[in-house]
Amino acid sequence: MWRDQVKAAGEGALALLVRGVFAVMRGVGLRRASAAGGWVMRRLGPWLPRQKRVMANLRLAFPDRDEAWRQAVARDAWENLGRTGCEYVHLAELAAGAEMGAETQAALARLRADTRPKLVMAAHLANWEVPAVIMHAMGARSAIIYRTPNNKPIAAMVRAMREPIMGRLIPATLAAPRAMQAALKDGVGIGMLIDQHFSRGMAARFFGAPVLANPLVAQLAARHGVAVYGMRAVRLPGGGLRAVLEGPYDLPDDVPGAVQFMQDVMQRWVTEHPGDWLWMHRRWRDLPPAPP
């Protein structure tokens, strides 16, 4: 009993701290909050223990690049992470100011005209929350798969902030596939980040090395005739963003082939803007033995 009380008190105190930080970020405004977060993390990040993982990932992905180039990409990635964290309370404003090129406008027109259920795959690039906000702001009936914070007060706070600007929220639990199928049948488009390690995933290759990839988008596309698009944000000089939408993709008919196709798209995105990606994540791990 007392342990539960101590845990609840600790979660409440942390939630108050997070609420205070959010209030400060709101008070200073989007540009100052983003710049401050980027400035701090660009200088602090390379000294953190996670820098070892960042550099190991960069060496694996870009073995032909020199160490100075990788260090520069690592600093850009830390800056982007700092900006992304401090932009959290300003997502609606950030999305409203995002640039869109002619190709993205054309893809949006195709998406609106497409009568099939839709899945939009995304990656942890630039501010990875913004694509979902943009789709919802444009009137698309949409839902996103999201990871619920373990802290219950913070989880409630995050949900209250996200739902009005992102649409339906589907927690990333074992029940998510069923909820996604129900949403697709209801005509709701779904956005999903698929560029991280997925322990129950399918074997694929990313930058030439083995990974376990989330196959859910490929499985739903094959089973239900779902149209698959890709959307990402690109960080611009000064901290702004450009939104990029692609698709619909002509996926391979088999699920493993479609999974690899999507990983190849993600690899292209990361290669184009390496400083935008979340290199801190442990993307490459030893795969389990293949079943007989």
C-alpha positions as CSV (number, residue, x, y, z in Angstrom):
1,M,0.0,0.0,0.0
2,W,2.7,2.5,1.0
3,R,4.7,1.7,-2.1
4,D,1.7,2.5,-4.3
5,Q,1.2,5.8,-2.4
6,V,4.9,6.7,-2.9
7,K,4.7,5.8,-6.6
8,A,1.6,7.9,-7.1
9,A,3.2,10.8,-5.3
10,G,6.3,10.5,-7.4
11,E,4.2,10.4,-10.6
12,G,2.2,13.4,-9.5
13,A,5.4,15.4,-8.7
14,L,6.9,14.5,-12.1
15,A,3.6,15.5,-13.8
16,L,3.7,18.9,-12.1
17,L,7.3,19.4,-13.3
18,V,6.3,18.5,-16.9
19,R,3.3,20.8,-16.7
20,G,5.6,23.6,-15.5
21,V,8.1,23.0,-18.3
22,F,5.2,23.1,-20.8
23,A,4.0,26.4,-19.4
24,V,7.4,27.9,-19.8
25,M,7.6,26.7,-23.4
26,R,4.2,28.2,-24.2
27,G,5.3,31.4,-22.6
28,V,8.4,31.9,-24.6
29,G,6.7,31.1,-27.9
30,L,7.5,28.6,-30.7
31,R,10.6,30.1,-32.2
32,R,12.4,30.8,-28.9
33,A,11.4,27.5,-27.4
34,S,12.6,25.6,-30.5
35,A,15.9,27.5,-30.7
36,A,16.6,27.1,-27.0
37,G,16.0,23.4,-27.0
38,G,18.2,23.0,-30.1
39,W,21.0,25.2,-28.7
40,V,21.2,23.2,-25.4
41,M,21.0,19.7,-26.9
42,R,23.5,20.5,-29.7
43,R,26.1,21.2,-27.0
44,L,25.0,18.7,-24.3
45,G,24.1,15.7,-26.5
46,P,27.6,14.7,-27.6
47,W,28.6,14.4,-23.9
48,L,25.8,12.1,-23.0
49,P,26.3,8.3,-22.8
50,R,23.8,7.8,-25.7
51,Q,26.4,9.5,-28.0
52,K,28.1,6.1,-28.2
53,R,25.0,4.6,-29.7
54,V,24.6,7.5,-32.1
55,M,28.1,7.2,-33.5
56,A,27.8,3.4,-33.7
57,N,24.6,3.7,-35.7
58,L,26.2,6.3,-38.0
59,R,29.3,4.2,-38.6
60,L,27.1,1.2,-39.6
61,A,24.8,3.3,-41.9
62,F,27.6,5.4,-43.5
63,P,30.8,3.4,-43.4
64,D,32.3,5.4,-46.3
65,R,31.9,8.7,-44.6
66,D,34.7,10.1,-42.4
67,E,34.4,10.6,-38.6
68,A,34.2,14.4,-38.9
69,W,31.1,14.1,-41.1
70,R,29.5,11.7,-38.7
71,Q,30.2,14.0,-35.7
72,A,28.5,16.8,-37.6
73,V,25.4,14.7,-38.3
74,A,25.3,13.7,-34.7
75,R,25.3,17.3,-33.5
76,D,22.5,18.1,-36.0
77,A,20.5,15.1,-34.7
78,W,20.9,16.2,-31.1
79,E,19.8,19.7,-32.0
80,N,16.8,18.4,-33.8
81,L,15.9,16.3,-30.8
82,G,16.1,19.4,-28.5
83,R,14.0,21.4,-30.9
84,T,11.4,18.6,-31.2
85,G,11.0,18.3,-27.5
86,C,10.5,22.0,-26.9
87,E,8.1,22.3,-29.9
88,Y,5.7,19.9,-28.3
89,V,3.3,22.5,-26.9
90,H,3.4,24.4,-30.2
91,L,2.6,21.6,-32.7
92,A,-0.5,23.3,-34.2
93,E,1.4,26.5,-34.9
94,L,4.4,24.6,-36.2
95,A,2.3,22.5,-38.5
96,A,0.3,25.5,-39.8
97,G,3.6,27.2,-40.8
98,A,5.1,24.1,-42.5
99,E,6.1,24.6,-46.2
100,M,4.6,22.3,-48.9
101,G,6.0,21.9,-52.4
102,A,4.1,21.3,-55.6
103,E,4.7,17.5,-55.4
104,T,3.3,17.3,-51.9
105,Q,0.2,19.4,-53.0
106,A,-0.3,16.9,-55.9
107,A,0.0,13.9,-53.5
108,L,-2.5,15.5,-51.2
109,A,-4.9,15.9,-54.1
110,R,-4.4,12.2,-54.9
111,L,-5.0,11.2,-51.3
112,R,-8.3,13.2,-51.1
113,A,-9.5,11.6,-54.3
114,D,-8.5,8.1,-53.3
115,T,-11.6,6.3,-52.0
116,R,-9.8,3.4,-50.5
117,P,-8.9,3.1,-46.8
118,K,-5.6,4.8,-46.2
119,L,-2.4,4.2,-44.2
120,V,0.3,6.8,-43.9
121,M,3.7,5.6,-42.9
122,A,6.1,7.9,-41.2
123,A,9.5,8.0,-39.5
124,H,11.2,9.8,-36.6
125,L,12.5,12.6,-38.8
126,A,12.6,16.3,-37.9
127,N,9.5,16.8,-35.8
128,W,7.7,13.5,-36.4
129,E,4.5,14.7,-34.7
130,V,3.8,17.3,-37.4
131,P,2.6,15.1,-40.2
132,A,-0.3,13.8,-38.1
133,V,-1.3,17.4,-37.2
134,I,-1.2,18.5,-40.8
135,M,-3.4,15.6,-42.0
136,H,-6.0,16.3,-39.2
137,A,-5.9,20.1,-39.9
138,M,-6.8,19.4,-43.6
139,G,-10.0,17.7,-42.6
140,A,-8.9,14.1,-43.1
141,R,-10.6,11.6,-40.7
142,S,-7.5,10.2,-39.1
143,A,-6.0,8.3,-36.3
144,I,-2.5,7.7,-35.1
145,I,-0.8,4.9,-33.2
146,Y,1.0,6.3,-30.2
147,R,3.0,5.0,-27.3
148,T,1.3,5.8,-24.0
149,P,3.6,7.3,-21.2
150,N,3.9,5.0,-18.2
151,N,3.1,8.0,-15.9
152,K,-0.7,8.2,-15.7
153,P,-1.0,11.9,-15.1
154,I,1.4,12.7,-17.9
155,A,-0.4,10.2,-20.2
156,A,-3.7,12.0,-19.5
157,M,-2.0,15.4,-20.2
158,V,-0.4,14.2,-23.4
159,R,-3.7,12.7,-24.6
160,A,-5.6,16.0,-23.9
161,M,-3.0,17.9,-25.9
162,R,-2.8,15.5,-28.8
163,E,-6.4,14.4,-29.5
164,P,-7.8,17.8,-30.5
165,I,-5.1,18.4,-33.1
166,M,-4.4,14.8,-34.3
167,G,-7.7,13.0,-34.3
168,R,-8.3,9.5,-32.9
169,L,-5.5,8.1,-30.7
170,I,-4.8,4.3,-30.7
171,P,-2.4,3.2,-28.0
172,A,0.4,0.9,-29.2
173,T,-0.7,-2.2,-27.3
174,L,-1.5,-5.7,-28.4
175,A,-5.0,-4.5,-29.1
176,A,-3.8,-2.0,-31.7
177,P,-4.2,-4.2,-34.8
178,R,-7.9,-4.8,-34.0
179,A,-8.5,-1.1,-33.4
180,M,-6.7,-0.2,-36.6
181,Q,-8.9,-2.6,-38.6
182,A,-12.0,-1.2,-37.1
183,A,-10.8,2.4,-37.9
184,L,-10.1,1.5,-41.5
185,K,-13.5,-0.1,-41.9
186,D,-15.0,3.1,-40.5
187,G,-13.1,5.1,-43.2
188,V,-10.5,6.6,-40.9
189,G,-7.0,7.0,-42.2
190,I,-4.2,5.8,-39.9
191,G,-0.7,7.2,-39.4
192,M,2.1,5.1,-38.1
193,L,5.8,5.4,-37.4
194,I,7.5,2.3,-38.6
195,D,11.3,3.1,-38.5
196,Q,12.2,1.6,-35.1
197,H,13.0,-1.8,-33.8
198,F,9.9,-4.0,-33.4
199,S,10.6,-7.1,-31.2
200,R,7.8,-9.1,-32.8
201,G,8.6,-7.9,-36.2
202,M,9.7,-9.3,-39.6
203,A,13.2,-9.6,-40.7
204,A,14.3,-7.0,-43.2
205,R,17.4,-5.0,-44.0
206,F,18.0,-1.3,-43.3
207,F,21.2,0.3,-44.6
208,G,22.3,-3.2,-45.5
209,A,22.1,-4.6,-42.0
210,P,19.5,-6.9,-40.5
211,V,16.6,-5.4,-38.5
212,L,13.2,-6.4,-37.2
213,A,10.6,-4.2,-38.8
214,N,7.0,-3.6,-38.0
215,P,4.9,-5.5,-40.7
216,L,1.5,-4.2,-39.7
217,V,1.2,-1.6,-42.4
218,A,2.2,-4.2,-45.1
219,Q,-0.2,-6.8,-43.6
220,L,-3.2,-4.5,-43.6
221,A,-2.4,-3.3,-47.1
222,A,-2.3,-6.8,-48.4
223,R,-5.4,-8.0,-46.4
224,H,-7.7,-5.0,-46.9
225,G,-6.6,-3.3,-50.1
226,V,-5.4,-0.3,-48.2
227,A,-3.7,2.6,-50.0
228,V,-0.3,3.3,-48.4
229,Y,1.3,6.8,-48.5
230,G,4.4,8.2,-46.9
231,M,4.7,11.5,-45.0
232,R,7.6,13.1,-43.3
233,A,8.8,16.4,-42.0
234,V,12.1,18.0,-43.2
235,R,13.9,20.4,-40.9
236,L,14.8,23.8,-42.5
237,P,17.5,26.2,-41.6
238,G,16.3,28.3,-38.7
239,G,14.1,25.5,-37.3
240,G,11.1,25.6,-39.6
241,L,9.7,22.5,-41.4
242,R,8.7,21.4,-44.8
243,A,6.1,18.7,-45.1
244,V,6.6,16.0,-47.8
245,L,3.9,13.5,-48.8
246,E,4.4,10.6,-51.3
247,G,2.2,8.0,-52.7
248,P,0.2,6.0,-53.1
249,Y,3.0,3.4,-53.3
250,D,2.9,0.4,-55.7
251,L,3.8,-2.2,-53.0
252,P,4.9,-5.7,-53.8
253,D,2.2,-8.3,-53.5
254,D,3.9,-10.3,-50.8
255,V,4.1,-9.0,-47.2
256,P,7.9,-9.5,-46.8
257,G,8.5,-7.7,-50.0
258,A,6.3,-4.8,-49.0
259,V,8.0,-4.6,-45.6
260,Q,11.4,-4.3,-47.3
261,F,10.0,-1.8,-49.7
262,M,9.0,0.4,-46.8
263,Q,12.3,0.1,-45.1
264,D,14.0,1.1,-48.4
265,V,11.8,4.2,-48.5
266,M,12.8,5.0,-44.9
267,Q,16.5,4.6,-45.8
268,R,16.1,7.0,-48.7
269,W,14.5,9.6,-46.4
270,V,17.3,9.2,-43.8
271,T,20.0,9.4,-46.4
272,E,18.6,12.6,-47.8
273,H,18.5,14.3,-44.4
274,P,20.6,12.3,-42.0
275,G,20.7,15.1,-39.3
276,D,16.9,14.9,-39.0
277,W,16.7,11.2,-37.9
278,L,16.6,9.9,-34.3
279,W,20.0,8.2,-34.3
280,M,19.7,7.7,-30.5
281,H,17.4,4.7,-31.0
282,R,18.9,1.2,-31.0
283,R,17.7,0.3,-34.5
284,W,20.1,-2.5,-35.3
285,R,20.1,-5.6,-33.0
286,D,21.0,-9.2,-33.2
287,L,18.1,-11.1,-34.8
288,P,16.8,-14.3,-33.2
289,P,17.7,-17.6,-34.8
290,A,15.5,-18.2,-37.9
291,P,12.8,-20.8,-37.3
292,P,13.4,-24.2,-39.0
